[in-house]
Amino acid sequence: MVRQPLTPEQIEAGRRLGALLRRARAGRELGDVARAAGISPETLRKIETGRLPSPGFGTIICLGEALALPVEELAATWRGGVPLEAVS
């Protein structure tokens, strides 16, 4: 199966998500957070910089747990701040 190219909106959503994760990581070492989430430091670096704008669901869940970020906050950030209730 061929993956469709990401839309500009999806790319921007990935940048917002990466910025949130970078802020949440604050003074913690990138490698420490990556290990806690079960991913490589390079994968976390790519997510934080927006070079991997569409990471897997499991990856985001594990990062949220490692950074104490609720999944609702991660989802709202990816959607551009739109509350979950507004999407339903």
N, C-alpha and C positions, 0 to 999 in steps of 0.2 A: 504494500500500500504506500502510495506517495503522500507525503505530508504537504498540506497546503501552506503556502507562504503566510506568515502572520500579517495581519492588517496593521496599519499605523496605530490604531486604537489599542490593539493587543500589545504592541511594542511599548507604547506609553504606559500601559497598565503594568507591564513588567518593570519599567523604570521606577514607577511609584512603589511597587512592592519591594524592589531592591533598596530603595532609599529608606523605607520603613525598617527593613531588616538591619541595615547599616546603622541607623539611629538606635535601634533596640540593642544592638551588640555593644554600642558605646565603647567603653574601655576594655572590653574582653578581647582576647586574642582571636583572630579569625580561625586559626587552627583548632583552638579549644572548642569554639562553638560548632565548627564543622564536625569534629569528632563526637561531640554530644548529640548531634543530629544524625550521625551515621553517614555523613557524606564527605567527600574530599574537600580540602581547603580550596582547590581550584574551582570546584563546582560552586561553592559559596561565593567565591570572588566573582565568578561570572554572573550569578544571580544578583549580587549587590550592585554590580556595575551595569546591569541591563543587557549584558551580552547573552544571557540565557533568560529571555523574557517570559518563557512559558514552562517553568519547571513542573515536574510531576507533583501530583496531589500529595502523595506520601512524603515527598521531600519537604513540601511546605508545612505539612502537619508536624513533622519532626523538628523543623526549624522553629515553628511556633512554640512547641514544647520546650526546646532548648533555650529559647529567649523569653519564655513566659508571656507570649503574645496569644491572646484568644483567637481562635479561627475566625470569629466574626470580624475582628479588627483587620485581619489579613484579607478577608474577602471584601470588606468595605473599601479598603485601600486599593485593591486590585480594580474594583468597580469605579473608583474615582470618588469615594466618599459617599456613595449612594447607600443609605441604610437598607438592610436586608428586607424590611417590610415593604419598601418601595418597589422591590424587584418582583415580589410575589403577585 
